[in-house]
Amino acid sequence: MQTRRNLDALEYEAEGRMDRAIALYEQNVAEGFVGDWPYSRLAGVYERAQRYDDAVRVLTRALEVTRADRRRPATDRRSVVQALQGRLRTLKKTIQQTGRGTRKGARPGRSFIPLPILD
């Protein structure tokens, strides 16, 4: 079911029906889909729309789900976590450069996104 949602969401993206794609990806994110696909796609959609707070939320959720996934070997999880953290750092720089904070009342250039510590 979740994999089907990802495939349908990709089709909606290709058709330009972003509201439908977002809804399907968000459902998989909420359910803790194990795998990178919906998180990566959805974060990208939000970044392009300059909805940085949503992109941060999705990437943070991806970190949580990846860390909790015991089906992957620890080395694989660590690699994915490092990639997600790198993407969050890049997003933080974008937020600072554009002056768009992720929280209501955030001051331009002073956004802070706490990054989780690797185990």
C-alpha positions in Angstrom: 0.0 0.0 0.0 2.7 2.5 1.0 4.8 1.6 -2.1 1.8 2.1 -4.3 1.3 5.5 -2.7 4.8 6.5 -3.6 4.4 5.4 -7.2 1.1 7.2 -7.5 2.6 10.3 -5.9 5.4 10.3 -8.5 2.8 10.1 -11.3 1.0 13.1 -9.8 4.2 15.0 -9.6 4.8 14.3 -13.3 1.3 15.5 -14.1 1.9 18.7 -12.0 -0.7 17.7 -9.5 1.4 18.5 -6.5 -1.4 18.7 -4.0 -2.2 15.1 -4.6 1.5 14.0 -4.6 2.1 15.9 -1.3 -1.0 14.2 0.3 0.3 10.7 -0.6 3.8 11.4 0.5 2.6 13.0 3.7 0.6 9.9 4.5 3.6 7.7 4.1 5.7 10.1 6.3 3.1 10.0 9.0 3.0 6.2 8.9 6.9 6.0 9.2 7.5 4.5 5.8 10.8 2.6 5.9 12.9 3.9 3.0 14.1 7.2 1.7 11.7 7.7 -1.2 8.8 9.7 0.2 11.0 11.8 2.5 13.4 12.8 -0.2 10.7 13.5 -2.7 8.6 15.5 -0.3 11.5 17.5 1.1 12.4 18.4 -2.4 8.9 19.5 -3.2 8.8 21.7 -0.1 12.3 23.1 -0.8 11.3 24.1 -4.3 8.2 25.8 -2.9 10.4 27.5 -0.3 8.4 25.8 2.4 11.5 25.3 4.5 9.8 24.5 7.8 8.0 21.6 6.1 11.2 20.4 4.5 13.0 20.4 7.9 10.1 18.5 9.5 10.1 15.8 6.8 13.9 15.4 6.9 13.8 15.2 10.7 11.1 12.5 10.5 13.3 10.6 8.0 16.1 10.7 10.6 13.8 9.3 13.2 12.5 6.5 11.0 16.0 5.6 9.7 17.5 5.4 13.2 14.6 3.1 14.4 14.9 0.8 11.4 16.6 -2.4 12.6 16.1 -4.2 9.3 19.0 -2.3 7.7 22.6 -3.0 8.9 24.0 -0.4 11.2 26.5 0.7 8.5 23.7 1.4 6.0 21.7 3.3 8.6 24.7 5.4 9.5 25.3 6.3 5.8 21.7 7.3 5.4 21.7 9.3 8.6 24.8 11.1 7.5 23.3 12.0 4.1 20.1 13.3 5.8 22.1 15.4 8.2 24.1 16.8 5.3 20.9 17.7 3.6 19.6 19.4 6.7 22.9 21.4 7.0 22.5 22.5 3.4 18.9 23.4 4.0 19.9 25.4 7.1 22.4 27.4 5.0 19.7 28.1 2.4 17.4 29.3 5.1 20.1 31.6 6.4 21.0 32.9 3.0 17.4 33.6 2.0 16.5 35.1 5.4 13.6 32.7 5.7 13.4 31.2 9.2 11.7 27.9 9.9 9.8 29.2 12.9 7.3 32.0 13.3 9.3 35.0 14.6 12.7 33.7 13.5 15.1 36.4 12.6 16.8 36.4 9.2 20.2 34.9 9.4 19.6 33.5 12.9 17.7 30.3 12.2 18.8 27.3 14.2 18.0 23.8 13.2 19.3 21.4 15.8 20.9 18.3 14.3 20.7 15.0 16.1 23.8 13.4 17.4 25.0 10.2 15.8 25.0 7.2 18.0 
